[in-house]
């Protein structure tokens, strides 16, 4: 019955694939928003404008990759790449 509605078996597979990718895109979008909102602000005030208050030698800046904030930044980058990739794939006319 579905084959007669969509035309062929390949059309059914494409509709299912597009639906799955759309659901993944929506989940990634919401998760990306949540992860970005969980991050702390990078506001340093007027000291950043004047070149003061550099944090290049602090303990946190040296171990940023192992901290919660470092993990959130890494997760944001991964999810952003997935977001853009899914957006490009879903924009194709197949």
VEXMAR-173307 format. One line per 3 residues: number of its first residue (from 1); their letters; for each residue x, y, z of N, C-alpha, C. Coordinates in nm, 2 decimals. Example, Ala and Ser with C-alpha at 12.3 -4.5 7.8 and 13.67 -1.06 7.14 Angstrom:
REM VEXMAR-173307
1 = as = 1.32,-0.57,0.78,1.23,-0.45,0.78,1.32,-0.33,0.78; 1.28,-0.22,0.71,1.37,-0.11,0.71,1.29,0.00,0.79
***
This chain:
REM VEXMAR-173307
1 = xxx = 0.08,-0.12,0.00,0.00,0.00,0.00,0.09,0.13,0.00; 0.19,0.13,0.08,0.28,0.24,0.08,0.36,0.26,-0.05; 0.39,0.15,-0.11,0.46,0.15,-0.24,0.38,0.22,-0.34
4 = xxx = 0.25,0.19,-0.35,0.17,0.26,-0.45,0.15,0.41,-0.42; 0.15,0.45,-0.29,0.14,0.59,-0.25,0.26,0.67,-0.29; 0.38,0.62,-0.26,0.50,0.69,-0.28,0.56,0.67,-0.42
7 = xxx = 0.53,0.56,-0.48,0.58,0.54,-0.62,0.67,0.42,-0.62; 0.77,0.41,-0.54,0.86,0.30,-0.55,0.92,0.28,-0.41; 1.00,0.17,-0.40,1.06,0.13,-0.28,1.17,0.24,-0.24
10 = xxx = 1.24,0.29,-0.34,1.35,0.39,-0.32,1.29,0.52,-0.26; 1.17,0.55,-0.31,1.10,0.67,-0.26,1.07,0.66,-0.11; 1.03,0.54,-0.07,0.99,0.51,0.07,1.12,0.53,0.16
13 = xxx = 1.23,0.47,0.11,1.36,0.48,0.18,1.40,0.62,0.20; 1.39,0.70,0.09,1.43,0.84,0.10,1.34,0.92,0.19; 1.21,0.89,0.20,1.12,0.96,0.29,1.16,0.93,0.43
16 = xxx = 1.18,0.80,0.46,1.22,0.76,0.59,1.36,0.82,0.63; 1.45,0.82,0.54,1.58,0.88,0.57,1.57,1.03,0.60; 1.49,1.10,0.52,1.47,1.24,0.54,1.40,1.27,0.67
19 = xxx = 1.31,1.19,0.71,1.24,1.20,0.84,1.33,1.18,0.96; 1.42,1.08,0.95,1.51,1.05,1.05,1.62,1.16,1.06; 1.67,1.21,0.95,1.76,1.33,0.95,1.70,1.45,1.01
22 = xxx = 1.57,1.48,0.98,1.50,1.59,1.03,1.48,1.58,1.18; 1.45,1.47,1.23,1.44,1.45,1.38,1.58,1.47,1.44; 1.68,1.41,1.39,1.82,1.43,1.44,1.86,1.58,1.44
25 = xxx = 1.82,1.65,1.33,1.84,1.79,1.32,1.77,1.87,1.43; 1.65,1.84,1.46,1.57,1.91,1.57,1.64,1.88,1.70; 1.68,1.75,1.73,1.74,1.72,1.86,1.87,1.79,1.87
28 = xxx = 1.95,1.79,1.76,2.08,1.86,1.77,2.06,2.01,1.79; 1.96,2.07,1.73,1.93,2.21,1.75,1.90,2.25,1.89; 1.81,2.17,1.95,1.78,2.20,2.09,1.90,2.17,2.19
31 = xxx = 1.97,2.06,2.16,2.09,2.03,2.24,2.19,2.14,2.23; 2.21,2.19,2.11,2.31,2.29,2.09,2.27,2.42,2.16; 2.15,2.46,2.16,2.10,2.57,2.24,2.13,2.55,2.39
34 = xxx = 2.10,2.43,2.44,2.12,2.41,2.58,2.27,2.41,2.62; 2.35,2.36,2.54,2.50,2.36,2.56,2.55,2.50,2.56; 2.51,2.58,2.47,2.56,2.72,2.46,2.51,2.80,2.58
37 = xxx = 2.39,2.78,2.62,2.34,2.85,2.74,2.41,2.80,2.87; 2.46,2.68,2.87,2.53,2.63,2.99,2.67,2.69,3.01; 2.72,2.75,2.90,2.86,2.80,2.91,2.86,2.94,2.98
40 = xxx = 2.98,2.96,3.05,2.99,3.09,3.11,3.03,3.20,3.01; 3.00,3.32,3.05,3.03,3.43,2.96,3.18,3.46,2.96; 3.23,3.52,2.85,3.37,3.55,2.84,3.39,3.70,2.87
43 = xxx = 3.30,3.77,2.93,3.31,3.91,2.96,3.42,3.94,3.06; 3.52,4.02,3.03,3.63,4.06,3.12,3.62,4.20,3.16; 3.53,4.28,3.10,3.51,4.42,3.14,3.61,4.51,3.07
46 = xxx = 3.64,4.62,3.12,3.73,4.72,3.06,3.88,4.68,3.06; 3.91,4.58,3.15,4.05,4.54,3.15,4.09,4.47,3.02; 4.00,4.40,2.96,4.03,4.33,2.83,4.05,4.43,2.72
49 = xxx = 3.99,4.55,2.73,4.01,4.65,2.62,4.15,4.71,2.64; 4.19,4.74,2.76,4.32,4.80,2.78,4.44,4.70,2.77; 4.41,4.58,2.76,4.51,4.48,2.75,4.56,4.42,2.88
52 = xxx = 4.49,4.46,2.98,4.52,4.41,3.12,4.44,4.28,3.14; 4.47,4.22,3.25,4.39,4.10,3.30,4.41,3.98,3.20; 4.53,3.96,3.15,4.55,3.84,3.07,4.55,3.72,3.15
55 = xxx = 4.49,3.61,3.10,4.47,3.49,3.18,4.55,3.38,3.11; 4.66,3.41,3.05,4.73,3.31,2.97,4.82,3.22,3.06; 4.85,3.26,3.18,4.93,3.18,3.27,4.86,3.13,3.39
58 = xxx = 4.73,3.13,3.39,4.65,3.08,3.51,4.64,2.93,3.50; 4.62,2.86,3.61,4.60,2.72,3.61,4.48,2.67,3.52; 4.37,2.75,3.53,4.26,2.71,3.45,4.28,2.72,3.30
61 = xxx = 4.36,2.82,3.26,4.38,2.83,3.11,4.47,2.72,3.06; 4.56,2.67,3.15,4.65,2.57,3.10,4.58,2.43,3.10; 4.48,2.41,3.18,4.40,2.29,3.19,4.26,2.30,3.14
64 = xxx = 4.24,2.39,3.05,4.11,2.42,3.00,4.04,2.30,2.94; 4.12,2.22,2.87,4.06,2.10,2.80,4.01,2.00,2.89; 4.05,1.99,3.02,4.01,1.89,3.11,3.89,1.94,3.20
67 = xxx = 3.86,2.07,3.19,3.76,2.12,3.28,3.62,2.11,3.22; 3.52,2.14,3.30,3.38,2.13,3.25,3.36,2.23,3.14; 3.42,2.35,3.16,3.40,2.45,3.05,3.47,2.41,2.92
70 = xxx = 3.59,2.35,2.93,3.65,2.29,2.81,3.57,2.19,2.74; 3.51,2.10,2.82,3.43,2.00,2.76,3.30,2.06,2.69; 3.25,2.16,2.75,3.13,2.23,2.69,3.17,2.29,2.56
73 = xxx = 3.29,2.35,2.56,3.34,2.42,2.43,3.36,2.31,2.32; 3.42,2.20,2.36,3.44,2.09,2.26,3.31,2.04,2.21; 3.21,2.02,2.31,3.08,1.96,2.27,3.01,2.06,2.18
76 = xxx = 3.02,2.19,2.20,2.96,2.29,2.12,3.02,2.29,1.98; 3.15,2.27,1.96,3.21,2.26,1.83,3.16,2.14,1.75; 3.15,2.03,1.82,3.11,1.90,1.76,2.97,1.92,1.71
79 = xxx = 2.88,1.97,1.80,2.74,1.98,1.77,2.71,2.08,1.66; 2.80,2.19,1.66,2.78,2.29,1.55,2.82,2.23,1.41; 2.92,2.14,1.41,2.96,2.08,1.28,2.85,1.98,1.24
82 = xxx = 2.79,1.91,1.33,2.68,1.82,1.30,2.56,1.90,1.25; 2.53,2.01,1.32,2.42,2.10,1.28,2.44,2.15,1.13; 2.55,2.20,1.10,2.58,2.25,0.97,2.57,2.14,0.86
85 = xxx = 2.63,2.02,0.90,2.63,1.91,0.81,2.49,1.86,0.78; 2.41,1.85,0.88,2.27,1.81,0.86,2.19,1.91,0.79; 2.22,2.04,0.81,2.15,2.15,0.74,2.18,2.14,0.59
88 = xxx = 2.30,2.11,0.55,2.34,2.10,0.41,2.28,1.98,0.35; 2.28,1.86,0.42,2.22,1.74,0.37,2.07,1.75,0.35; 2.00,1.81,0.45,1.86,1.83,0.44,1.82,1.93,0.33
91 = xxx = 1.91,2.02,0.29,1.88,2.12,0.19,1.89,2.06,0.05; 1.95,1.94,0.04,1.96,1.88,-0.09,1.82,1.83,-0.14; 1.80,1.83,-0.26,1.67,1.78,-0.32,1.69,1.64,-0.36
94 = x = 1.66,1.55,-0.27,1.67,1.40,-0.31,1.54,1.34,-0.29
***
